[in-house]
Amino acid sequence: MIALFKKRFVRWSAVAGLVILLAAVTLTAPEAKQTAVEKSENITNELPSSVQMQFMRPGQLESAARKFPVVYVPFGLIEWHGKHLPLGNDALKAHAILVKTAEQFGGVVYPPVYFHEGFDRKAFIPVLTDLFERLKKTGFRVIIGVSGHNVQGQIDMINQALEPVVADGTVAGVGLWEVTLSRGQESGTDHAAKWETSNMMFFYPDLVDMSELGTGPLAPNMKPPDGIGGLDPRVHASAEVGRRNVALAAEAIGRKAKQLLESLPKDQRTFGLQGINPKHWWSI
């Protein structure tokens, strides 16, 4: 009788445990999803100077690098982006997204680099390698170059420049577009159309003048006189679209930064410089 009771109790316990587990999943999954959504909705267009290297004092830079030894380097160029957007759109976009990444995950953001794949790569890639080496010598363990210019050549340029820097395994690095890791229905890119206009509407609304586009049809496929590639920004662009795109892109880049840091040997995951002062460091 006791044995039968024990057997029934074990079966009941297993069933009860499964019910409790399913209930927990049912309750926690929406909560987790809601948390992620709320996290996205709470993102603002403020770009704090506290994670931008050019504005930081030595102690601030050292403190940030010790907490999360990651540096983000934004890339872009001066290029036509319709009549309604600033010429420096690509680097402005990449830089701003990386500031939001650093604000959320840690690390610091290097000032925008406006050189691109159109320059002589034989001459310019060694310059980039030197920049990345200097960042490495400053103690950073992860270097992420992010291009807002959606051309494969710029990503290739960044990765080629990183190759000799990461070869010894003491640092990790990668070149990405701003939406390489987040691309989907709510995160995308184009040329001065829905996505890029939305990004600027979110970050720099004062730099966007939609009236410049007029009310007539836009020339398709980046043809003159509009030079826009993608969905008509007058219909599809908004600050809200930009906010969601930025939130997803920043989160994906931050997760990648953590993965790259964790991919290094344990003894290579901490800030690699004794201190940021004239004795140990001077310039990047």
Beta strands, then each sheet from edge to edge (+ up, - down):
strand 1: 70-75
strand 2: 108-109
strand 3: 142-147
strand 4: 172-177
sheet 1: 2+ 1+ 3+ 4+
end
